[in-house]
Amino acid sequence: MGYSHLSTFIYIAVIPGAITGLALGYIGDRFELTSLQRLIAAVPLWLAILSGWVFGMAGLAYLFGVALALIYPMPRCACCGQPLLCRHAEQCFHCGADWHKT
Protein backbone atom coordinates (compact mmCIF):
# COMPACT_ATOMS: atom_id res chain seq x y z
CA MET A 1 0.00 0.00 0.00
CA GLY A 2 1.23 3.44 -0.88
CA TYR A 3 0.68 6.66 0.94
CA SER A 4 -2.66 8.42 0.76
CA HIS A 5 -3.02 11.74 -1.03
CA LEU A 6 -3.57 13.54 2.29
CA SER A 7 -0.38 12.23 3.86
CA THR A 8 1.55 13.10 0.69
CA PHE A 9 0.11 16.63 0.78
CA ILE A 10 1.05 16.99 4.44
CA TYR A 11 4.55 15.64 3.76
CA ILE A 12 5.21 17.88 0.73
CA ALA A 13 3.30 21.11 1.45
CA VAL A 14 2.19 21.50 5.05
CA ILE A 15 5.32 20.62 7.01
CA PRO A 16 7.76 22.70 4.89
CA GLY A 17 5.13 25.46 4.75
CA ALA A 18 4.91 25.54 8.54
CA ILE A 19 8.70 25.62 8.83
CA THR A 20 8.77 28.46 6.27
CA GLY A 21 6.16 30.40 8.23
CA LEU A 22 8.13 30.05 11.44
CA ALA A 23 11.37 31.04 9.71
CA LEU A 24 9.74 34.05 8.02
CA GLY A 25 8.23 35.15 11.31
CA TYR A 26 11.61 35.03 12.99
CA ILE A 27 13.50 36.64 10.08
CA GLY A 28 10.83 39.29 9.53
CA ASP A 29 10.85 40.37 13.15
CA ARG A 30 14.61 40.27 13.49
CA PHE A 31 15.33 42.29 10.35
CA GLU A 32 12.11 44.36 10.41
CA LEU A 33 10.95 43.30 6.94
CA THR A 34 7.83 44.75 5.35
CA SER A 35 4.97 42.53 4.20
CA LEU A 36 6.14 42.75 0.59
CA GLN A 37 9.68 41.78 1.54
CA ARG A 38 8.35 38.81 3.50
CA LEU A 39 6.22 37.76 0.52
CA ILE A 40 9.19 38.01 -1.85
CA ALA A 41 11.34 35.99 0.56
CA ALA A 42 8.68 33.30 1.03
CA VAL A 43 9.03 31.45 -2.30
CA PRO A 44 12.81 30.84 -2.37
CA LEU A 45 12.81 30.12 1.34
CA TRP A 46 9.95 27.63 0.94
CA LEU A 47 11.74 25.92 -1.98
CA ALA A 48 14.96 25.67 0.02
CA ILE A 49 13.17 24.24 3.05
CA LEU A 50 11.13 21.88 0.86
CA SER A 51 14.18 20.48 -0.90
CA GLY A 52 16.08 20.16 2.36
CA TRP A 53 13.10 18.43 3.97
CA VAL A 54 12.52 15.97 1.13
CA PHE A 55 16.19 15.13 0.56
CA GLY A 56 16.79 14.92 4.31
CA MET A 57 13.94 12.46 4.78
CA ALA A 58 15.11 10.46 1.75
CA GLY A 59 18.62 10.37 3.20
CA LEU A 60 17.31 9.13 6.54
CA ALA A 61 15.20 6.51 4.79
CA TYR A 62 18.26 5.35 2.86
CA LEU A 63 20.36 5.36 6.03
CA PHE A 64 17.87 3.22 7.94
CA GLY A 65 16.91 1.06 4.94
CA VAL A 66 13.29 2.14 4.70
CA ALA A 67 11.77 2.31 1.23
CA LEU A 68 9.29 5.17 0.93
CA ALA A 69 7.85 3.83 -2.32
CA LEU A 70 6.66 0.31 -2.94
CA ILE A 71 8.66 -1.44 -5.61
CA TYR A 72 6.87 -4.19 -7.47
CA PRO A 73 9.33 -6.60 -9.09
CA MET A 74 8.78 -7.76 -12.64
CA PRO A 75 7.06 -11.12 -13.07
CA ARG A 76 9.28 -14.11 -13.70
CA CYS A 77 9.26 -16.68 -16.45
CA ALA A 78 7.52 -19.92 -15.47
CA CYS A 79 10.18 -21.99 -17.27
CA CYS A 80 13.56 -20.45 -16.41
CA GLY A 81 12.70 -18.04 -13.58
CA GLN A 82 14.37 -15.00 -15.18
CA PRO A 83 12.54 -11.65 -14.87
CA LEU A 84 10.43 -10.72 -17.90
CA LEU A 85 11.01 -7.45 -19.75
CA CYS A 86 7.51 -6.08 -19.07
CA ARG A 87 4.47 -6.96 -17.00
CA HIS A 88 2.40 -8.11 -19.96
CA ALA A 89 5.10 -10.12 -21.73
CA GLU A 90 3.97 -13.29 -23.44
CA GLN A 91 7.42 -14.54 -24.33
CA CYS A 92 10.65 -14.94 -22.39
CA PHE A 93 13.64 -13.56 -24.23
CA HIS A 94 16.05 -15.55 -22.07
CA CYS A 95 14.84 -19.11 -22.66
CA GLY A 96 12.39 -18.48 -25.52
CA ALA A 97 9.32 -19.84 -23.74
CA ASP A 98 6.16 -18.59 -25.43
CA TRP A 99 2.65 -18.42 -23.98
CA HIS A 100 0.87 -16.32 -26.65
CA LYS A 101 -2.82 -17.03 -27.09
CA THR A 102 -3.25 -18.96 -30.32
VENBELJO-V840740 format. One record per pair of residues at least 6 apart in sequence whose C-alpha atoms are under 7 Angstrom apart, sorted by sequence separation. I is the first residue (numbers start at 1). J is the second residue. D is the distance in whole Angstrom. If there is no record, write none. Layout:
# VENBELJO-V840740
i | j | d
I | J | D
I | J | D
This chain:
# VENBELJO-V840740
i | j | d
61 | 67 | 6
76 | 82 | 5
77 | 83 | 6
91 | 97 | 6
92 | 98 | 7
76 | 83 | 4
77 | 84 | 6
91 | 98 | 4
75 | 83 | 6
76 | 84 | 6
84 | 92 | 6
90 | 98 | 6
91 | 99 | 6
74 | 83 | 6
75 | 84 | 6
90 | 99 | 5
28 | 38 | 7
74 | 84 | 6
90 | 100 | 5
74 | 86 | 7
75 | 87 | 6
74 | 87 | 6
24 | 38 | 7
77 | 92 | 6
80 | 95 | 7
79 | 97 | 7
20 | 45 | 7
20 | 46 | 6
17 | 46 | 7
20 | 49 | 7
16 | 46 | 7
16 | 49 | 6
16 | 50 | 5
16 | 53 | 7
2 | 69 | 7
2 | 70 | 7
